[in-house]
Amino acid sequence: MNKPARHIEWAVWGGLVLIIAVIGGAFVWSRLNENKLPLPVLGQLSDFNLTNQDNGAVSLASLRGKVWVADIIFSRCPGPCAKMTRHLAELQAALPKNSPVQLVSFTSDPDYDTPVILKRYAERFKADQSHWWFLTGNKQEIRRLAVNDFKFVMVEKKPEEREVPDDLFIHSTWFVLVDAKGQIRGWTDAQGSLHAYFDSEDPETRARILAAIPELLRET
């Protein structure tokens, strides 16, 4: 290879390295700035009176002063509930011990999911039951809270729509982040788009929850 050709080759490779460095730097810069964006307040939860897996009464006041992550499942769910609960168990394992953070799983099937059933379900996923409550109670109250406050989807299937006997509900598969004042908090991406929910299936989105929790704890 003659010298002019070699110089051209080095110039091409040098240009490619520079482009990659610029793109990588821009990506890192955007992610750092994204993480600094505030967590918008999306709404205030109304009070509720439900029962956890230990037969303890739980209200909004029970969670005052704690940051919490909520979802909606049911114990005999043949679909995504087990996967959602496993992902929440992974969050549980990543949280500092004895931090004022609570995990809260509401059941969409309170007629079946008694405290005894939910306790068995919690044990199945090795839930730290002092920091992870599975809540049941009045069906209408759960529906009001889930649909009106959390904006969860919660639709009971008609018998003819069920693929298997326990295919009882269509429900949301996302996690919701709640601050110590009982306010639902969202997040803003690098493009400025507002997101109200955290996709339970997305590892990156779950990582956002872990990054957001210390920020909300500092607010308290």
N, C-alpha and C positions, 0 to 999 in steps of 0.2 A: 504494500500500500504506500503510495507516495505521500509526501508531507501535506499538500493541500487537502487531499482526501481525508487524511488523519485529523487535520484541524477541523474539517467540516463535521466528522463523526463526533469529535469531542464537544463541539459546539452544540450538536443536536442532543447528545446525552446530558450535557450541562443544562440545556434549556428544559429538558424533561424533569431533571432533578429539581430545578428551580420551581417549575409548575407544581410538582408534587408537594414541595415544601410550602408553597403559598396556599395550596388547597388545604393541606393538613393544618397549617397555622390558622387559616380562616375557620376551619371546623372546630378546632380547640377553642378559639376565641368565642365563637358563637355558643358553644356549650357552656363555657364559663359564664358568659353573660346571661345565658338562659337560666342557669341555676340561681342567678342573683335576682331574677325577676320576682316581684312580690307574689304571694299566694292570694288571689282575689277571694273576697267573701262573697258567697253565692246565695246565702240564705240562712235564716235562723230556724233551728228545729223547735217544734212545739213540744210541750211536756207529754210524757207517756208513763204508763204504769204497766210493767210487764214482769215476767218471772224468769229467773235464770235456771240453769241446770241443777243448781243446788237448792231450788225452791225458795231462793231469796228474791225479795221485791226489788225491782230496778226501775228507776225513773231517770229523767234527764238530770235531776239534782245528784243522782248517784255518780254521774260521770263528770260533774262540774270540776274543773281544775285539771282534767286529764285530756290528753290528745288521744283520739281513737280512730280506728279504721273499721268500717262497717261493710257488711255484704248481706245478701239474702240467699238462703239455701233451704233445702228440706231433707230430712235424714234418709228417706227412701227414694230419693232422686236417682233415676237411672242415667241421667245425663251429666252435665258439667259440675254438679255440686261437689263431688269428691275431689275433683281437680282443683276447684277454687279453694276448698278447705286445705288441701295440701300446700297450695301457694301461700295461703295465709299462715300456715304452720312454718313455712320457710321465712316469712317476715318475722314471726315470733322468735325464731332461732337467731335472727340477725339483730334483734333489738337488745339494748343493754339490759342486764338483769335489774329488776326492781325500779325500772324507770316508770314515770307516771303515764304510761301508754296502755290503752285497753284495746283489745280486739273484740268486736261485737258482731255476732252472726244472728240475724233474725230468721225465724222460720216462716215460710209461706204456707205451712201446713200445720197450724197449731192444734187442729182437732186430733191429729195423730201424734205430733211431736210434743209429748208431755215432758216435764223435767227429767223423768227417768230415762226416756228414750234419748233425749238430747245429751244427757250425761254419758250414756253409753257411746253415742256418736262422738262426743268430745274425747273420750278415752281412746277411741279407735285412731284418732289423729294426734294423740299425745299432746293435747292442748294443756297448757299451763292454766288451770281453771281459775286461779286467782286473778289472772290477767286476760282471760278470754271467756267472755260470756256468750252463751247460746240462749236466745230469748224467745219465749213463747207467751201466749196469753190470749186475750180477746181477739178474735179473728178480724173484726171490723177495725179495732184500734191498730192492729198491725198493718192492715191494708191502708188506713189513713196515713200512718207514719211513712210506710214504704213508698206509696204512690204520690201523696201530696207533698211530703217534706223531702224525702230523698230522691224523688222522681225516678224510682225504680219501676221497671216494667214488672207487673205481677198479674198474670192472666191465668185463671183456672180453665183447663181444657175440658171440653165436653167429652163424655165417654166415647163417642164415635170418632173423636180426633186423636185418641191415645194410641200410640204405636205399641206400647206394652201397658199392663195394668197400672203400674206405678208412674207412668208418664203423665203426671197430674197438672203440672204448671209450666207455663212459659214465664221465665223471669230473667232479670238482668244478671249479667256475669261480670260486672265491674265492682271495684272497690271504691268507697267514698271516704274522704278524709275529713274529720271533724275536729275543730279546735277546742280549747279548754272552756270556751264560752258557749259551746253547743252550736257553733256556726259551721256550715259546710264550706270547705275551702277547695278551690280549683287550682289550676296551674296554667301558665302561659308559655307557649313554645317560642322559639327564636324568631319566628315569623310574626309574632304578636297575636296568634290565634288562642282564644280562650278554651280550655278544656275543663269540663265539670267533673269528669270521672277518670279513674285509673283502671286501665284494661288489665284484668286479672291474668290474662294469658301472656302479656308482654313483659319479659324480664326487665327491659329498660324502663317501662312505666312503673313496675314494682320498685325498681331502684330509686325512682323519683320520690316515692312515698318515704323511703328510708332517708333520703336527703332532706325532705320537707319536714319530717318530724322534729329534728333538733331546732329548726327555725321556729316552729310553732311552740315548742317548749320554752324557747327564749322569750317569746311574747308573754308567756304566763309569768 
